[in-house]
Amino acid sequence: MFSTRTALSTLRPSVAAIRSRPRRPLPRRTFVSSTIHGFSEGFLDLAIALPFPPEWPPYSCTIILVTVVTRLAFTVPFSVWAKNRQWRAENLVVPELKREMPTIHKQVQQRMKQDGFRGDREAVIAEINKRSRVVAAERRKELLAKYRCSPIPTIVMPIVTQLPLFIGTTMVLSEASRAPTVLDSESFFTLTSLSHADSTLTLPIMLGLITLANVESARWFVSAEVLEREQQVAKWTAERRAKGEQILEPRKIFQTSLRIMSVARILIAAMVPGSIQLYWVTSATFGLFQSWILDYWDMRRRKRTAIAGKESSSV
């Protein structure tokens, strides 16, 4: 029989070999990863703590509930704020600028006479329109500042407030869906597991359709004044293109980009866990109804303003 010393001596090479192997580095937790991990653990604890009926899937219901509550608390106030600024721009700035346009044209004509401008009728009209657009653009900036409705903050602020919430919640759910996870044992709708993607692609397709519906339904509540301005711009664009000029239409480019994004969201959503798919569909559905409600509220406000204006003018 081998002695203890002999047995230990036979083990030494293997121990040395093990020590000489490159060790696998342990994952380091940064502040961001630790925060996300903490929120994911808090989400799982919240799902267990909430008093849902026993037959309801707790984690799926918590995802839906958290989505609605966070959207109501963090995105709806800024969306209402942006809608009010947009209303002031359309109902205060634009009408006042229209009333000032005859005065602007007269001022431009007087300056052209002082400058000694000469030319045929078409050249004079083209120069008047060119100079009037410059003066009107400067006056528009002044009116936007006066009524506190500059377009850049109106557009940027809702995006700035929604994007961090969307990305952060997605990262938290991604951390909660990492194996091993309790989300693997829960199914919802067409999801066999919240930690795996929807194999039927039902939720990704729903996400794409909801996003596309949000894009296409944006014109349901457009006012007659906006439609009239768009027709004038389209006529002006057609005339300039007939002369051989290259005209870019930012609104059409933006809408086309949103339609392409609707299709892209289907492809992206098909590759993420079911918990994220459920969150994205819930958030998109909330955004669709939020847009409808705010646009309907804005339409009713425009009608009340128009009726009040007619009554005051008749008196």
C-alpha positions in Angstrom: 0.0 0.0 0.0 1.1 3.5 -0.7 2.0 5.7 2.2 0.4 9.0 2.8 3.6 10.8 1.6 3.6 8.7 -1.6 0.0 9.5 -2.3 0.5 13.2 -1.8 3.6 13.2 -4.0 1.5 11.6 -6.8 -1.0 14.4 -6.5 1.5 17.2 -6.7 1.8 17.3 -10.5 -1.9 17.6 -11.0 -2.1 20.4 -8.4 0.7 22.3 -10.1 -0.9 21.8 -13.4 -4.1 23.2 -12.2 -2.4 26.2 -10.6 -0.6 26.9 -13.9 -3.8 27.1 -15.9 -5.1 30.6 -16.7 -7.9 31.3 -14.3 -11.3 32.5 -15.7 -11.8 36.1 -14.6 -14.7 36.6 -12.4 -17.3 39.1 -13.7 -16.8 42.5 -12.2 -19.9 44.4 -11.2 -19.9 48.1 -12.1 -22.3 50.6 -10.6 -24.6 50.3 -13.6 -24.7 46.5 -13.5 -25.2 46.4 -9.8 -28.0 48.9 -10.1 -29.7 46.9 -12.8 -29.3 43.7 -10.8 -30.8 45.4 -7.8 -33.8 46.6 -9.7 -34.3 43.2 -11.3 -34.3 41.6 -7.9 -36.7 44.2 -6.6 -39.0 43.6 -9.6 -39.2 39.9 -8.8 -39.9 40.6 -5.1 -42.6 43.1 -6.1 -44.3 40.5 -8.3 -44.5 38.1 -5.3 -45.7 40.8 -2.9 -48.5 42.3 -5.0 -51.9 40.8 -4.0 -52.9 39.4 -7.4 -55.5 36.7 -7.6 -54.0 33.2 -7.5 -55.1 32.4 -11.1 -53.3 35.5 -12.5 -49.7 35.2 -13.6 -47.9 37.4 -11.2 -44.8 38.4 -13.2 -46.7 39.1 -16.4 -49.2 41.2 -14.5 -46.4 43.1 -12.7 -44.8 43.9 -16.0 -48.0 45.4 -17.3 -48.7 47.2 -14.1 -45.2 48.7 -13.8 -45.4 49.8 -17.4 -48.7 51.6 -17.0 -47.7 53.3 -13.7 -44.3 54.5 -15.0 -45.8 55.8 -18.2 -48.4 57.7 -16.2 -45.9 59.1 -13.8 -42.9 59.9 -16.1 -44.1 60.3 -19.7 -47.7 61.6 -19.7 -46.9 64.9 -17.9 -44.3 65.7 -20.4 -46.5 64.7 -23.3 -49.2 67.0 -22.1 -46.6 69.8 -21.7 -45.5 69.3 -25.3 -49.1 69.2 -26.5 -49.8 72.5 -24.8 -46.8 74.1 -26.4 -47.8 72.7 -29.8 -51.3 74.2 -29.3 -49.9 77.6 -28.6 -47.7 77.5 -31.7 -50.7 76.6 -33.9 -53.4 78.8 -32.3 -51.4 81.8 -31.2 -48.2 82.1 -33.2 -49.5 81.1 -36.6 -52.7 83.3 -36.6 -50.7 86.3 -35.3 -48.1 85.8 -38.0 -50.8 85.6 -40.7 -52.2 89.0 -39.5 -48.8 90.6 -39.7 -47.9 89.3 -43.2 -49.5 92.2 -45.1 -47.5 94.6 -43.0 -44.3 92.6 -43.6 -45.0 92.7 -47.4 -45.3 96.5 -47.3 -42.2 96.9 -45.3 -40.3 94.7 -47.8 -41.6 96.7 -50.7 -40.5 100.0 -49.1 -37.0 98.6 -48.5 -36.8 97.4 -52.1 -37.7 100.9 -53.3 -35.0 102.4 -51.0 -32.5 99.9 -52.4 -33.4 100.8 -55.9 -34.4 97.3 -57.0 -35.3 97.1 -60.7 -36.8 94.2 -62.7 -39.9 92.8 -64.4 -43.1 91.9 -62.6 -42.1 88.3 -62.0 -38.7 89.3 -60.7 -40.2 91.8 -58.3 -42.7 89.3 -57.0 -40.1 86.7 -56.5 -37.8 89.1 -54.6 -40.7 90.3 -52.4 -41.5 86.7 -51.5 -37.9 85.9 -50.9 -37.3 88.8 -48.5 -40.7 88.3 -46.9 -39.9 84.7 -46.0 -36.7 85.8 -44.2 -38.5 88.5 -42.3 -41.4 86.2 -41.5 -39.0 83.5 -40.2 -37.3 86.0 -37.8 -40.7 87.2 -36.6 -41.8 83.6 -36.1 -38.8 83.0 -33.9 -39.8 86.1 -31.8 -43.4 84.9 -31.4 -42.3 81.4 -30.5 -40.1 82.8 -27.8 -42.8 85.2 -26.7 -45.4 82.4 -26.2 -42.8 79.9 -24.9 -43.4 77.3 -27.6 -40.1 76.8 -29.5 -40.3 73.6 -31.5 -37.0 72.0 -30.5 -37.8 71.6 -26.8 -41.3 70.5 -27.7 -40.0 67.7 -29.8 -36.9 66.7 -27.7 -38.3 66.8 -24.2 -40.8 63.8 -24.6 -38.1 61.8 -26.2 -35.5 62.6 -23.5 -37.9 61.6 -20.8 -39.2 58.4 -22.4 -35.9 56.9 -23.8 -34.0 56.4 -20.5 -37.1 54.8 -18.9 -37.6 52.5 -21.9 -33.9 51.5 -22.1 -33.6 51.1 -18.3 -36.7 48.9 -18.0 -35.6 46.8 -20.9 -32.2 46.2 -19.3 -33.8 45.3 -15.9 -36.1 42.8 -17.5 -33.2 41.4 -19.5 -31.3 40.9 -16.3 -34.3 39.3 -14.6 -34.7 36.9 -17.6 -31.2 35.5 -17.4 -31.0 31.8 -16.5 -31.6 30.5 -14.0 -34.7 32.6 -13.4 -38.2 32.1 -12.0 -39.6 33.7 -15.1 -38.9 30.4 -16.9 -41.8 28.8 -15.1 -44.5 31.3 -16.1 -46.4 31.5 -19.4 -48.6 34.2 -20.7 -50.7 34.5 -23.9 -48.6 33.0 -26.6 -45.5 32.9 -24.5 -44.5 29.5 -23.2 -42.0 31.2 -20.9 -41.2 34.8 -20.0 -37.5 34.0 -20.3 -37.7 32.9 -24.0 -38.9 34.6 -27.1 -42.4 34.1 -28.5 -42.0 31.2 -30.9 -45.2 32.1 -32.7 -44.0 35.7 -33.3 -47.4 36.9 -32.2 -46.2 39.6 -29.8 -43.5 40.9 -32.2 -46.0 41.2 -35.0 -48.5 42.9 -32.6 -45.7 45.4 -31.7 -45.1 46.2 -35.3 -48.8 46.7 -36.1 -49.3 48.9 -33.0 -46.3 51.1 -33.9 -47.6 51.4 -37.5 -51.1 52.3 -36.2 -49.6 55.0 -34.1 -47.9 56.5 -37.2 -50.9 56.3 -39.5 -53.5 57.5 -37.0 -51.6 60.7 -36.3 -53.6 62.4 -39.1 -57.0 61.4 -37.8 -57.3 64.6 -35.6 -55.5 67.1 -37.8 -57.3 70.4 -38.0 -58.6 72.0 -41.2 -56.0 74.8 -40.9 -53.1 72.4 -40.8 -54.5 70.5 -43.8 -54.8 73.8 -45.7 -51.2 74.7 -44.9 -50.0 71.3 -46.0 -51.9 71.6 -49.3 -50.3 75.0 -49.9 -46.8 73.6 -49.1 -47.5 70.7 -51.4 -48.5 73.1 -54.2 -45.4 75.2 -53.6 -43.2 72.1 -53.6 -44.7 70.9 -56.9 -44.1 74.3 -58.5 -40.5 74.4 -57.5 -39.9 70.8 -58.6 -41.5 71.7 -62.0 -38.7 74.3 -62.3 -36.1 71.6 -61.7 -35.3 72.4 -58.1 -34.5 69.6 -55.6 -36.9 69.9 -52.6 -36.6 67.8 -49.4 -39.8 67.1 -47.5 -38.8 66.4 -43.8 -42.3 65.4 -42.8 -42.6 62.6 -45.4 -39.0 61.5 -44.7 -39.9 61.2 -41.0 -43.1 59.3 -41.7 -41.3 56.9 -44.0 -38.6 56.3 -41.3 -41.3 55.5 -38.7 -42.9 53.0 -41.1 -39.6 51.3 -41.6 -39.0 51.3 -37.9 -42.3 49.5 -37.4 -41.0 46.6 -39.5 -37.6 46.7 -37.8 -39.2 46.5 -34.4 -40.7 43.1 -35.4 -37.3 41.7 -36.3 -35.7 43.1 -33.1 -38.5 42.0 -30.8 -38.3 38.4 -32.2 -34.9 38.0 -30.7 -35.5 39.2 -27.1 -37.0 37.3 -24.1 -40.7 37.2 -23.7 -40.7 39.5 -20.7 -39.2 42.3 -22.8 -41.7 41.5 -25.6 -44.6 41.9 -23.2 -43.1 45.2 -21.9 -42.6 46.6 -25.4 -46.2 45.6 -26.5 -47.7 47.1 -23.4 -45.7 50.3 -23.7 -46.6 50.7 -27.4 -50.3 50.1 -26.7 -50.2 52.7 -23.9 -48.5 55.1 -26.3 -51.1 54.5 -28.9 -54.1 55.3 -26.6 -52.2 58.2 -25.1 -51.8 59.7 -28.6 -55.4 59.2 -29.4 -56.6 60.8 -26.1 -54.3 63.8 -26.4 -55.1 64.4 -30.1 -58.8 64.2 -29.4 -58.5 66.6 -26.4 -56.5 69.0 -28.7 -59.2 68.7 -31.4 -62.0 69.5 -28.9 -60.0 72.5 -27.6 -59.5 73.8 -31.2 -63.2 73.6 -31.8 -64.0 75.5 -28.6 -61.5 78.2 -29.5 -63.0 78.5 -33.0 -66.5 78.8 -31.7 -65.4 81.4 -29.1 -63.7 83.4 -31.9 -66.8 83.4 -34.1 -69.0 84.5 -31.2 -66.6 87.3 -30.3 -66.4 88.5 -33.9 -70.2 88.5 -34.3 -70.6 90.6 -31.2 
